[in-house]
Amino acid sequence: MERVWLKHYEDLVGKEIDNSDLLLTDYLETMAKKYPDSTSTIFMGAKLTYQQLNSLVDAFAVALSKMGVNKGDRVAIHLPNCPQFVIAYYGILKIGGVLVPTNPLYVDREIEKQLNDSGASVIITLTKFYPVIARIRNNTRLRHVIITNIKDFFPPVLKCLFTLIKEKKDGHRPVIGGEPDTHTFIGLIHNNRGQKPPAVEKGLNDLACLMYTGGTTGISKGAMLTNKNIVSNALQVRAWLPTGLRQSRI
């Protein structure tokens, strides 16, 4: 059958993508070795190099492993776009966990249903969203709650201004009364910095992510994505980048 859509591709976009035998975490480790000082993320003007990112990912993966997260265990990410999301995403994958991205705009009943449906035992959430998780926690299988403040990876001056002007006013400083098995994201990374996560055998066909649908035609369902699925998606995105951005680094 003729693939009529190909004629609409830009000239520099290839018609085929080579299969990869690497995992997404393999690419990150390669980048950290080959381009350690290159920028991996920019958030509110603050940059992380690939070496820094990989080190943070390793530390977080170690923390999850010490919590008892094993291959196949579900870990929910209840965050907006920020470096903590990236670190958690790769950290979960490094130890063979299954990540469950969860919409931060969900109300209590929606997130409770998704957590129970996925079987998540750990969740990473923002301080601003913590009250929601605190209210539903006992109705789920959550064993650990990890909290991060949006300012944690701000540049120093902006972090100071945020603390003084916006943090309390905008609800980023909730009351956390020493609930058991509740941790800070930064604290976990600090306590496990420089350590390497345990080696876990992971395959391209292993489940890596439960990506929930919007539920516009019924109940939201978790689409099962394998390691190969998410690697293929990364390669597809790369293939569409303009030449100036598409460097041979992956």
VOBA-1610 file (N, C-alpha, C; in pm, whole numbers, padded with zeros to 5 digits, always signed):
BEGIN
Met+00084-00119+00000Met+00000+00000+00000Met+00088+00125+00000Glu+00051+00219-00084Glu+00129+00342-00092Glu+00113+00424+00037Arg+00226+00467+00088Arg+00224+00550+00210Arg+00217+00696+00168Val+00095+00742+00143Val+00073+00873+00082Val+00122+00987+00171Trp+00130+00962+00301Trp+00170+01069+00393Trp+00316+01108+00377Leu+00397+01019+00320Leu+00540+01047+00307Leu+00568+01169+00222Lys+00481+01198+00128Lys+00505+01314+00040Lys+00490+01446+00114His+00435+01440+00234His+00418+01562+00314His+00534+01581+00412Tyr+00627+01485+00418Tyr+00743+01498+00505Tyr+00836+01607+00451Glu+00901+01678+00543Glu+01003+01773+00500Glu+01122+01697+00442Asp+01199+01766+00358Asp+01305+01699+00282Asp+01406+01628+00372Leu+01436+01686+00488Leu+01541+01629+00574Leu+01490+01521+00670Val+01361+01492+00664Val+01305+01390+00752Val+01308+01256+00680Gly+01376+01159+00741Gly+01386+01027+00679Gly+01254+00952+00679Lys+01243+00860+00587Lys+01119+00782+00575Lys+01120+00659+00665Glu+01235+00621+00713Glu+01248+00506+00802Glu+01337+00544+00920Ile+01315+00477+01033Ile+01399+00495+01151Ile+01457+00360+01188Asp+01588+00357+01207Asp+01653+00231+01245Asp+01609+00188+01384Asn+01585+00060+01400Asn+01552+00007+01531Asn+01671+00021+01625Ser+01642+00032+01752Ser+01749+00044+01851Ser+01739-00070+01951Asp+01854-00120+01991Asp+01859-00224+02095Asp+01890-00164+02232Leu+01894-00030+02238Leu+01927+00037+02363Leu+01801+00080+02436Leu+01813+00092+02567Leu+01706+00147+02650Leu+01723+00298+02659Leu+01618+00366+02701Leu+01626+00511+02714Leu+01734+00551+02815Thr+01747+00474+02922Thr+01849+00504+03022Thr+01990+00481+02967Asp+02005+00391+02871Asp+02135+00371+02808Asp+02178+00497+02734Tyr+02083+00561+02668Tyr+02114+00684+02596Tyr+02160+00793+02691Leu+02093+00804+02806Leu+02132+00906+02904Leu+02275+00880+02954Glu+02307+00755+02985Glu+02440+00723+03034Glu+02546+00751+02927Thr+02513+00723+02802Thr+02606+00750+02692Thr+02631+00900+02679Met+02524+00978+02689Met+02538+01123+02679Met+02622+01178+02794Ala+02604+01121+02913Ala+02679+01167+03030Ala+02829+01140+03014Lys+02864+01034+02941Lys+03004+00999+02919Lys+03064+01078+02803Lys+02989+01091+02695Lys+03042+01155+02574Lys+03033+01307+02579Tyr+02929+01359+02641Tyr+02908+01504+02646Tyr+02873+01547+02788Pro+02961+01521+02884Pro+02928+01545+03025Pro+02891+01689+03057Asp+02951+01785+02986Asp+02929+01926+03019Asp+02823+01993+02931Ser+02764+01918+02840Ser+02658+01973+02756Ser+02530+01987+02836Thr+02448+02084+02800Thr+02325+02111+02875Thr+02218+02008+02842Ser+02159+01951+02946Ser+02051+01854+02928Ser+01914+01916+02953Thr+01903+02002+03054Thr+01777+02070+03083Thr+01803+02216+03118Ile+01704+02299+03087Ile+01706+02440+03129Ile+01571+02468+03192Phe+01571+02511+03317Phe+01447+02537+03389Phe+01458+02669+03464Met+01376+02764+03426Met+01378+02897+03486Met+01518+02957+03481Gly+01592+02924+03377Gly+01727+02977+03360Gly+01837+02892+03421Ala+01801+02795+03504Ala+01901+02708+03566Ala+01925+02586+03477Lys+02052+02552+03458Lys+02087+02443+03368Lys+02141+02322+03445Leu+02114+02205+03391Leu+02176+02081+03437Leu+02251+02020+03319Thr+02376+01979+03341Thr+02450+01911+03237Thr+02406+01764+03234Tyr+02446+01693+03129Tyr+02413+01551+03121Tyr+02477+01473+03235Gln+02597+01510+03272Gln+02663+01442+03383Gln+02587+01465+03513Gln+02546+01589+03537Gln+02470+01620+03657Gln+02337+01546+03658Leu+02269+01547+03545Leu+02140+01480+03537Leu+02154+01331+03564Asn+02252+01268+03504Asn+02269+01124+03524Asn+02302+01092+03670Ser+02381+01179+03734Ser+02414+01160+03875Ser+02289+01171+03963Leu+02204+01268+03932Leu+02079+01286+04007Leu+01986+01167+03987Val+01980+01119+03863Val+01896+01003+03831Val+01944+00880+03908Asp+02075+00858+03911Asp+02130+00745+03985Asp+02094+00753+04134Ala+02110+00871+04192Ala+02080+00888+04334Ala+01933+00861+04363Phe+01846+00909+04275Phe+01703+00887+04297Phe+01667+00740+04279Ala+01729+00675+04180Ala+01705+00533+04159Ala+01747+00451+04282Val+01861+00488+04341Val+01907+00420+04463Val+01805+00438+04574Ala+01752+00560+04589Ala+01653+00587+04694Ala+01529+00501+04675Leu+01482+00491+04552Leu+01364+00408+04525Leu+01392+00262+04559Ser+01511+00215+04521Ser+01547+00077+04549Ser+01549+00049+04699Lys+01602+00143+04777Lys+01606+00127+04922Lys+01466+00128+04983Met+01371+00190+04915Met+01231+00189+04961Met+01162+00056+04931Gly+01229-00026+04852Gly+01170-00155+04819Gly+01105-00160+04683Val+01131-00058+04599Val+01076-00060+04464Val+01157-00157+04379Asn+01090-00256+04325Asn+01154-00358+04245Asn+01104-00353+04101Lys+01163-00437+04017Lys+01123-00441+03877Lys+00973-00469+03868Gly+00906-00387+03787Gly+00763-00404+03766Gly+00675-00327+03861Asp+00731-00273+03970Asp+00651-00194+04065Asp+00613-00060+04003Arg+00492-00015+04033Arg+00441+00110+03977Arg+00477+00229+04065Val+00528+00334+04000Val+00563+00458+04071Val+00497+00574+03997Ala+00413+00648+04066Ala+00339+00758+04004Ala+00420+00888+04010Ile+00412+00966+03902Ile+00475+01098+03895Ile+00364+01201+03884His+00343+01276+03991His+00233+01373+04001His+00294+01514+04000Leu+00354+01548+03885Leu+00432+01672+03874Leu+00404+01744+03743Pro+00427+01876+03741Pro+00425+01950+03615Pro+00560+01933+03545Asn+00579+02000+03432Asn+00708+01997+03364Asn+00813+02067+03449Cys+00913+01993+03494Cys+01021+02046+03577Cys+01133+01941+03580Pro+01252+01979+03623Pro+01362+01881+03628Pro+01331+01758+03714Gln+01252+01778+03820Gln+01219+01666+03907Gln+01144+01557+03829Phe+01061+01597+03734Phe+00988+01499+03652Phe+01088+01416+03572Val+01186+01483+03510Val+01285+01413+03428Val+01367+01317+03513Ile+01411+01365+03630Ile+01493+01282+03719Ile+01414+01160+03765Ala+01289+01182+03806Ala+01205+01071+03851Ala+01179+00972+03738Tyr+01151+01023+03620Tyr+01121+00941+03503Tyr+01234+00842+03475Tyr+01356+00895+03463Tyr+01471+00809+03434Tyr+01509+00722+03553Gly+01492+00776+03674Gly+01525+00697+03793Gly+01438+00573+03806Ile+01311+00587+03778Ile+01219+00473+03782Ile+01260+00369+03679Leu+01289+00416+03557Leu+01328+00324+03450Leu+01459+00251+03482Lys+01552+00319+03549Lys+01683+00259+03577Lys+01672+00134+03664Ile+01572+00128+03751Ile+01560+00011+03836Ile+01448-00082+03789Gly+01401-00059+03667Gly+01301-00149+03610Gly+01160-00125+03658Gly+01136-00011+03722Gly+01001+00021+03766Gly+00913+00063+03650Val+00785+00074+03676Val+00688+00118+03576Val+00638+00255+03618Leu+00665+00356+03534Leu+00624+00491+03571Leu+00479+00515+03532Val+00411+00591+03616Val+00270+00624+03595Val+00255+00775+03601Pro+00269+00845+03487Pro+00249+00990+03488Pro+00103+01022+03521Thr+00083+01112+03616Thr-00051+01144+03664Thr-00077+01294+03651Asn-00189+01329+03595Asn-00223+01470+03569Asn-00231+01549+03700Pro-00148+01653+03716Pro-00151+01732+03840Pro-00283+01807+03861Leu-00364+01819+03756Leu-00490+01892+03767Leu-00606+01802+03810Tyr-00581+01673+03828Tyr-00688+01583+03870Tyr-00739+01620+04009Val-00870+01600+04029Val-00929+01616+04162Val-00912+01485+04238Asp-00948+01486+04365Asp-00922+01372+04453Asp-00969+01238+04394Arg-01096+01231+04353Arg-01151+01103+04308Arg-01081+01052+04182Glu-01037+01144+04096Glu-00971+01103+03972Glu-00834+01043+03998Ile-00756+01109+04081Ile-00623+01056+04108Ile-00630+00930+04194Glu-00727+00924+04287Glu-00743+00803+04367Glu-00773+00683+04279Lys-00862+00701+04183Lys-00897+00591+04093Lys-00776+00548+04011Gln-00698+00644+03961Gln-00583+00610+03878Gln-00475+00539+03959Leu-00452+00585+04080Leu-00352+00520+04165Leu-00391+00377+04197Asn-00519+00356+04225Asn-00564+00221+04257Asn-00565+00131+04134Asp-00601+00186+04021Asp-00604+00108+03897Asp-00462+00064+03858Ser-00366+00153+03875Ser-00228+00122+03837Ser-00157+00038+03942Gly-00203+00047+04067Gly-00137-00024+04176Gly-00012+00046+04225Ala-00004+00177+04206Ala+00115+00254+04245Ala+00141+00241+04395Ser+00267+00214+04429Ser+00305+00204+04570Ser+00384+00325+04618Val+00432+00406+04523Val+00508+00527+04554Val+00458+00638+04463Ile+00458+00761+04514Ile+00421+00875+04431Ile+00517+00990+04459Ile+00554+01062+04353Ile+00632+01184+04366Ile+00538+01299+04335Thr+00520+01390+04428Thr+00425+01499+04412Thr+00487+01632+04450Leu+00421+01739+04411Leu+00467+01874+04441Leu+00409+01919+04576Thr+00482+02003+04648Thr+00430+02053+04776Thr+00291+02115+04758Lys+00270+02184+04648Lys+00141+02250+04623Lys+00028+02149+04610Phe+00061+02028+04561Phe-00041+01925+04540Phe-00049+01826+04656Tyr+00039+01841+04755Tyr+00045+01743+04863Tyr-00088+01726+04937Pro-00164+01833+04964Pro-00291+01814+05036Pro-00385+01715+04969Val-00384+01710+04835Val-00468+01613+04765Val-00424+01471+04798Ile-00293+01447+04791Ile-00241+01313+04818Ile-00264+01276+04965Ala-00249+01370+05054Ala-00271+01343+05197Ala-00416+01299+05223Arg-00510+01360+05152Arg-00652+01327+05172Arg-00686+01186+05124Ile-00624+01141+05015Ile-00663+01012+04955Ile-00568+00898+04989Arg-00458+00929+05052Arg-00352+00829+05071Arg-00402+00699+05133Asn-00486+00708+05236Asn-00532+00588+05305Asn-00629+00505+05222Asn-00676+00561+05111Asn-00767+00488+05023Asn-00694+00423+04907Thr-00561+00428+04909Thr-00480+00373+04801Thr-00379+00273+04856Arg-00296+00219+04766Arg-00190+00127+04808Arg-00056+00197+04822Leu-00057+00328+04832Leu+00068+00402+04845Leu+00139+00367+04975Arg+00267+00334+04962Arg+00350+00306+05079Arg+00442+00423+05110His+00481+00496+05007His+00572+00609+05025His+00522+00728+04943Val+00538+00846+05001Val+00507+00972+04932Val+00634+01056+04933Ile+00673+01102+04814Ile+00794+01185+04799Ile+00750+01323+04755Ile+00794+01425+04829Ile+00748+01562+04804Ile+00863+01648+04756Thr+00835+01729+04655Thr+00934+01824+04605Thr+00870+01961+04589Asn+00948+02065+04610Asn+00902+02202+04591Asn+00943+02247+04451Ile+00857+02318+04385Ile+00886+02363+04249Ile+01015+02446+04243Lys+01053+02508+04355Lys+01172+02594+04358Lys+01302+02516+04372Asp+01294+02384+04396Asp+01413+02306+04429Asp+01524+02316+04324Phe+01486+02338+04197Phe+01588+02349+04092Phe+01587+02487+04026Phe+01535+02586+04099Phe+01545+02725+04055Phe+01689+02773+04070Pro+01727+02876+03993Pro+01856+02940+04021Pro+01849+03011+04157Pro+01963+03031+04224Pro+01964+03080+04363Pro+01884+03208+04388Val+01901+03309+04306Val+01831+03435+04330Val+01681+03417+04317Leu+01638+03348+04213Leu+01496+03325+04192Leu+01437+03240+04304Lys+01513+03144+04352Lys+01468+03059+04462Lys+01443+03144+04587Cys+01535+03235+04613Cys+01521+03323+04730Cys+01398+03412+04718Leu+01378+03472+04601Leu+01262+03558+04578Leu+01132+03480+04589Phe+01132+03360+04534Phe+01013+03275+04540Phe+00978+03243+04685Thr+01081+03211+04765Thr+01060+03178+04906Thr+00999+03295+04981Leu+01047+03415+04953Leu+01001+03533+05026Leu+00865+03583+04980Ile+00839+03573+04850Ile+00722+03641+04793Ile+00606+03548+04759Lys+00634+03430+04705Lys+00527+03350+04648Lys+00501+03215+04716Glu+00601+03160+04782Glu+00588+03022+04830Glu+00466+03000+04919Lys+00456+03074+05026Lys+00344+03057+05117Lys+00214+03109+05057Lys+00221+03223+04992Lys+00103+03286+04934Lys+00035+03197+04832Asp+00114+03127+04750Asp+00059+03044+04643Asp+00042+02897+04680Gly+00053+02866+04808Gly+00023+02731+04854Gly+00133+02629+04836His+00259+02673+04826His+00370+02580+04808His+00435+02541+04941Arg+00373+02581+05052Arg+00429+02548+05183Arg+00321+02485+05271Pro+00279+02362+05238Pro+00171+02298+05314Pro+00220+02251+05451Val+00126+02225+05538Val+00160+02169+05669Val+00180+02019+05652Ile+00300+01972+05683Ile+00332+01830+05675Ile+00369+01786+05816Gly+00282+01708+05877Gly+00297+01679+06020Gly+00373+01553+06054Gly+00481+01525+05984Gly+00560+01407+06016Gly+00492+01277+05983Glu+00411+01275+05876Glu+00345+01152+05835Glu+00448+01045+05803Pro+00423+00919+05838Pro+00520+00813+05814Pro+00545+00790+05666Asp+00669+00751+05634Asp+00707+00719+05497Asp+00677+00833+05400Thr+00701+00954+05447Thr+00688+01074+05364Thr+00826+01138+05357His+00876+01159+05236His+01015+01199+05216His+01022+01324+05129Thr+01135+01393+05137Thr+01159+01504+05045Thr+01248+01456+04931Phe+01216+01501+04813Phe+01291+01464+04693Phe+01438+01501+04707Ile+01462+01625+04749Ile+01599+01674+04764Ile+01674+01595+04872Gly+01606+01561+04981Gly+01668+01485+05087Gly+01711+01346+05041Leu+01627+01281+04962Leu+01660+01148+04911Leu+01782+01153+04820Ile+01786+01253+04734Ile+01900+01267+04643Ile+02028+01296+04721His+02018+01386+04819His+02136+01421+04900His+02190+01298+04973Asn+02102+01217+05028Asn+02144+01102+05108Asn+02202+00988+05023Asn+02174+00990+04893Asn+02220+00880+04807Asn+02311+00926+04695Arg+02358+01049+04705Arg+02446+01106+04602Arg+02574+01024+04589Gly+02615+01000+04466Gly+02738+00928+04440Gly+02724+00777+04440Gln+02605+00726+04471Gln+02583+00582+04472Gln+02524+00537+04338Lys+02546+00412+04305Lys+02495+00356+04181Lys+02379+00261+04212Pro+02273+00268+04133Pro+02159+00178+04158Pro+02196+00034+04128Pro+02126-00061+04187Pro+02155-00202+04162Pro+02127-00238+04016Ala+02204-00332+03966Ala+02183-00377+03828Ala+02055-00459+03821Val+01969-00421+03728Val+01842-00491+03708Val+01832-00529+03561Glu+01802-00654+03535Glu+01789-00698+03396Glu+01661-00641+03336Lys+01676-00563+03231Lys+01562-00498+03168Lys+01564-00527+03019Gly+01448-00554+02962Gly+01438-00584+02820Gly+01354-00482+02746Leu+01372-00475+02616Leu+01297-00380+02535Leu+01147-00405+02541Asn+01109-00529+02562Asn+00967-00563+02564Asn+00905-00561+02703Asp+00985-00521+02802Asp+00931-00508+02938Asp+00842-00385+02947Leu+00737-00393+03028Leu+00650-00278+03053Leu+00730-00168+03120Ala+00719-00044+03069Ala+00793+00069+03124Ala+00703+00180+03174Cys+00584+00192+03116Cys+00499+00307+03148Cys+00352+00272+03132Leu+00271+00320+03225Leu+00126+00317+03211Leu+00082+00460+03186Met+00051+00490+03060Met+00012+00626+03021Met-00140+00630+03010Tyr-00203+00702+03100Tyr-00349+00702+03104Tyr-00408+00796+03000Thr-00515+00748+02938Thr-00585+00826+02837Thr-00665+00937+02904Gly-00714+01029+02822Gly-00791+01141+02877Gly-00928+01101+02928Gly-00978+00984+02886Gly-01109+00939+02933Gly-01225+01012+02869Thr-01203+01070+02749Thr-01310+01148+02684Thr-01423+01059+02632Thr-01396+00931+02608Thr-01501+00841+02557Thr-01536+00734+02658Gly-01500+00756+02783Gly-01528+00658+02887Gly-01429+00673+03001Ile-01414+00567+03079Ile-01321+00571+03192Ile-01177+00574+03140Ser-01094+00657+03202Ser-00953+00666+03164Ser-00886+00530+03180Lys-00810+00489+03077Lys-00746+00358+03078Lys-00594+00374+03063Gly-00519+00287+03127Gly-00374+00293+03121Gly-00320+00222+02998Ala-00267+00299+02903Ala-00204+00240+02784Ala-00068+00183+02825Met-00044+00057+02791Met+00079-00011+02832Met+00189+00014+02730Leu+00295+00085+02773Leu+00407+00117+02685Leu+00530+00041+02731Thr+00597-00024+02638Thr+00720-00096+02669Thr+00840-00003+02657Asn+00955-00054+02699Asn+01078+00022+02680Asn+01101+00055+02533Lys+01070-00039+02446Lys+01087-00017+02302Lys+00993+00092+02252Asn+00872+00096+02305Asn+00777+00200+02266Asn+00832+00339+02295Ile+00885+00359+02417Ile+00929+00494+02453Ile+01060+00532+02385Val+01146+00433+02357Val+01267+00461+02281Val+01230+00500+02138Ser+01138+00425+02078Ser+01095+00454+01941Ser+01036+00594+01932Asn+00959+00632+02033Asn+00900+00766+02033Asn+01008+00874+02040Ala+01111+00850+02121Ala+01222+00946+02131Ala+01294+00960+01997Leu+01315+00848+01929Leu+01383+00852+01799Leu+01296+00919+01693Gln+01165+00900+01703Gln+01074+00966+01609Gln+01077+01118+01627Val+01076+01161+01753Val+01082+01305+01780Val+01212+01363+01727Arg+01321+01293+01752Arg+01452+01339+01705Arg+01454+01353+01553Ala+01391+01260+01483Ala+01392+01261+01337Ala+01324+01384+01280Trp+01234+01443+01356Trp+01160+01559+01308Trp+01227+01691+01340Leu+01333+01689+01421Leu+01399+01813+01459Leu+01473+01874+01340Pro+01481+02007+01332Pro+01559+02071+01225Pro+01706+02029+01235Thr+01775+02041+01123Thr+01916+01997+01117Thr+02000+02062+01225Gly+01976+02190+01253Gly+02058+02262+01351Gly+02047+02204+01490Leu+01935+02138+01519Leu+01915+02083+01652Leu+01939+01932+01655Arg+01924+01869+01538Arg+01936+01724+01534Arg+02082+01686+01521Gln+02150+01674+01632Gln+02291+01637+01634Gln+02301+01487+01658Ser+02410+01429+01614Ser+02425+01283+01623Ser+02467+01242+01763Arg+02382+01272+01860Arg+02414+01239+01998Arg+02323+01131+02054Ile+02235+01076+01972Ile+02148+00971+02022Ile+02134+00864+01915
//
